[in-house]
Amino acid sequence: MNPNEIRESGLLELYVSGALDKEEQLLVDLALKKYPELKPELENIELSLLNHAQHYAIKPHGVVKPLLLATLDYMERLKKGEAPCSPPMLHQHSIIADYNQWLKREDMVRPLDMDAMHARLIAHEPDKVTAIVWLRFGAPGEIHTKEYEKFLIVEGTCTITIGTAEHRLKAGDYLSIPLHINHYVTVTSPIPCKIILQRIAA
């Protein structure tokens, strides 16, 4: 193929996006060596695709990073010998003292310079994740379709809005979030709101 045929075939675009089979990829590799004038065009296509991807990129939900970091930290703790555990299921009669063995641990604290959210996993079981979460301002809206979310407030105060219903919570209060309804958290205390959070498979 000559340079014009390569340009018009769309192979350069497919090459950049990794969508060619081995034979087509070899053909483009050989054409790039044979026709150096194609290299700047290939670079322009790469730049154009990168700009397109950045323009339409979806920003991850605000809780993704803190929970991912908490999961990585938990995995590291297990590697160092921490025994997996199964904390009690949160329910309407749960009390803060039920979780004292984790709340009183010296390593289960938030950094003083924490961002808007910090989390420490207590346990990660196949059907249940339990964490201590600190919220400085709140948590953005989300809808759960595959897991129930439960909260027990440990310190501070917050308002959890489920649909249009506002639930004002203080230390010792419990709340369960139903499936398929948007909810968000607004911290109402001058200190971060400390929460026992459980996500349970539906």
C-alpha positions as CSV (number, residue, x, y, z in Angstrom):
1,M,0.0,0.0,0.0
2,N,1.2,3.5,-0.7
3,P,0.9,6.3,1.8
4,N,-2.4,7.6,0.4
5,E,-4.0,4.2,0.6
6,I,-2.7,3.8,4.2
7,R,-4.2,7.2,5.1
8,E,-7.6,6.5,3.4
9,S,-7.9,3.0,4.8
10,G,-8.4,4.1,8.4
11,L,-5.6,1.7,9.4
12,L,-3.6,4.5,11.2
13,E,-6.6,5.2,13.5
14,L,-7.2,1.5,14.2
15,Y,-3.4,1.1,14.8
16,V,-3.5,3.9,17.5
17,S,-6.5,2.4,19.2
18,G,-5.0,-1.1,19.2
19,A,-7.8,-2.5,17.1
20,L,-5.8,-4.2,14.4
21,D,-5.1,-7.9,14.0
22,K,-1.4,-9.0,13.9
23,E,-1.3,-9.0,10.1
24,E,-2.7,-5.5,9.8
25,Q,-0.4,-4.2,12.6
26,L,2.6,-5.6,10.7
27,L,1.4,-3.9,7.6
28,V,1.3,-0.5,9.3
29,D,4.6,-1.1,11.1
30,L,6.3,-1.7,7.7
31,A,4.5,1.3,6.1
32,L,5.7,3.6,9.0
33,K,9.3,2.4,8.3
34,K,9.0,2.8,4.5
35,Y,7.1,6.1,4.6
36,P,8.5,8.3,7.4
37,E,6.0,11.1,6.4
38,L,3.2,8.9,8.0
39,K,4.8,9.3,11.5
40,P,3.6,12.9,12.1
41,E,0.1,11.9,11.0
42,L,0.2,9.0,13.4
43,E,1.2,11.4,16.2
44,N,-1.6,13.8,15.3
45,I,-4.1,10.9,15.5
46,E,-2.7,9.8,18.9
47,L,-3.0,13.4,20.1
48,S,-6.5,13.8,18.7
49,L,-7.7,10.5,20.4
50,L,-6.1,11.5,23.7
51,N,-7.8,14.9,23.6
52,H,-11.1,13.2,22.8
53,A,-10.7,10.8,25.7
54,Q,-9.8,13.6,28.1
55,H,-12.8,15.7,27.0
56,Y,-15.3,12.9,27.5
57,A,-13.6,11.3,30.5
58,I,-16.0,10.3,33.3
59,K,-14.9,11.6,36.7
60,P,-15.0,8.7,39.3
61,H,-17.5,9.0,42.2
62,G,-16.1,10.9,45.2
63,V,-15.9,7.8,47.4
64,V,-13.9,5.6,44.9
65,K,-10.4,6.9,45.8
66,P,-10.8,6.8,49.6
67,L,-12.4,3.3,49.6
68,L,-9.8,2.0,47.1
69,L,-6.9,3.3,49.3
70,A,-8.6,1.7,52.3
71,T,-8.8,-1.6,50.5
72,L,-5.1,-1.5,49.6
73,D,-4.3,-0.6,53.2
74,Y,-6.4,-3.5,54.4
75,M,-4.7,-5.9,52.0
76,E,-1.3,-4.7,53.3
77,R,-2.4,-5.3,56.9
78,L,-3.4,-8.8,56.0
79,K,-0.1,-9.5,54.4
80,K,1.6,-8.4,57.6
81,G,-0.3,-10.9,59.6
82,E,-3.6,-9.2,60.7
83,A,-6.2,-11.9,61.1
84,P,-9.4,-11.5,59.0
85,C,-12.5,-10.9,61.2
86,S,-16.2,-10.8,60.9
87,P,-17.6,-7.8,62.7
88,P,-21.3,-7.9,63.8
89,M,-24.0,-6.9,61.3
90,L,-25.2,-3.4,61.8
91,H,-28.9,-3.2,62.7
92,Q,-31.3,-0.8,64.5
93,H,-30.2,-2.0,67.9
94,S,-26.5,-1.8,67.3
95,I,-24.5,0.3,69.7
96,I,-21.1,2.0,69.3
97,A,-19.6,-0.4,71.9
98,D,-20.2,-3.3,69.6
99,Y,-17.3,-2.0,67.5
100,N,-15.0,-0.9,70.3
101,Q,-12.3,-3.5,69.5
102,W,-11.8,-1.7,66.1
103,L,-12.6,1.9,67.2
104,K,-10.1,1.8,70.0
105,R,-7.2,0.5,67.9
106,E,-4.3,2.9,67.6
107,D,-4.1,2.3,63.8
108,M,-7.8,3.0,63.2
109,V,-7.5,6.8,63.2
110,R,-7.9,9.5,60.6
111,P,-4.9,11.6,59.5
112,L,-5.1,15.2,60.9
113,D,-4.7,16.5,57.3
114,M,-7.3,14.2,55.8
115,D,-9.1,15.1,52.6
116,A,-12.9,15.3,52.4
117,M,-13.1,11.6,53.2
118,H,-11.0,8.9,54.9
119,A,-11.7,5.3,55.5
120,R,-10.2,2.3,57.3
121,L,-11.5,-1.2,56.5
122,I,-12.4,-3.4,59.4
123,A,-13.3,-6.4,57.3
124,H,-13.8,-7.3,53.7
125,E,-16.0,-10.5,53.4
126,P,-17.6,-11.9,50.3
127,D,-21.0,-10.5,51.2
128,K,-20.2,-7.7,53.6
129,V,-17.7,-4.8,53.8
130,T,-17.3,-3.0,57.1
131,A,-15.3,0.2,57.5
132,I,-14.7,3.2,59.7
133,V,-15.3,6.3,57.6
134,W,-14.6,10.0,58.4
135,L,-16.4,12.7,56.4
136,R,-15.3,16.3,56.7
137,F,-18.1,17.8,54.6
138,G,-20.3,14.9,53.5
139,A,-20.6,12.4,50.6
140,P,-22.1,12.9,47.2
141,G,-25.3,11.4,46.0
142,E,-25.3,7.7,45.0
143,I,-27.8,5.0,44.3
144,H,-27.2,1.4,45.2
145,T,-28.6,-1.4,43.2
146,K,-26.6,-4.4,44.4
147,E,-25.8,-3.7,48.0
148,Y,-27.5,-2.3,51.1
149,E,-25.7,0.4,52.9
150,K,-25.9,0.8,56.7
151,F,-24.6,3.6,59.0
152,L,-23.9,3.8,62.7
153,I,-22.7,7.3,63.7
154,V,-19.8,7.3,66.1
155,E,-18.8,11.0,66.4
156,G,-20.2,14.2,65.1
157,T,-23.5,14.8,63.4
158,C,-24.8,14.6,59.8
159,T,-27.9,14.7,57.8
160,I,-28.5,11.8,55.4
161,T,-31.0,12.6,52.7
162,I,-32.7,9.6,51.1
163,G,-34.8,10.7,48.2
164,T,-36.5,13.8,49.7
165,A,-36.5,12.6,53.4
166,E,-33.9,14.1,55.7
167,H,-32.5,12.1,58.6
168,R,-30.6,14.1,61.2
169,L,-28.2,11.8,62.9
170,K,-25.9,12.0,66.0
171,A,-23.5,9.6,67.8
172,G,-25.3,6.3,68.4
173,D,-27.9,6.7,65.6
174,Y,-28.3,4.0,63.0
175,L,-29.7,4.3,59.5
176,S,-30.2,1.8,56.6
177,I,-30.3,2.9,53.0
178,P,-32.8,1.2,50.7
179,L,-32.0,0.1,47.2
180,H,-32.6,2.2,44.1
181,I,-33.0,5.6,45.9
182,N,-30.5,8.4,45.7
183,H,-29.0,9.4,49.0
184,Y,-26.3,11.8,50.1
185,V,-24.6,12.9,53.4
186,T,-24.1,16.4,54.7
187,V,-21.9,16.8,57.8
188,T,-23.5,19.2,60.3
189,S,-20.9,19.2,63.0
190,P,-17.7,21.2,63.3
191,I,-15.7,18.0,63.5
192,P,-15.6,15.2,60.9
193,C,-18.5,12.8,61.2
194,K,-17.1,9.4,62.1
195,I,-19.2,6.5,60.9
196,I,-19.3,2.7,61.0
197,L,-20.3,1.8,57.4
198,Q,-21.4,-1.5,56.2
199,R,-22.2,-2.5,52.6
200,I,-24.0,-5.8,52.4
201,A,-24.8,-7.7,49.2
202,A,-28.4,-7.5,48.2
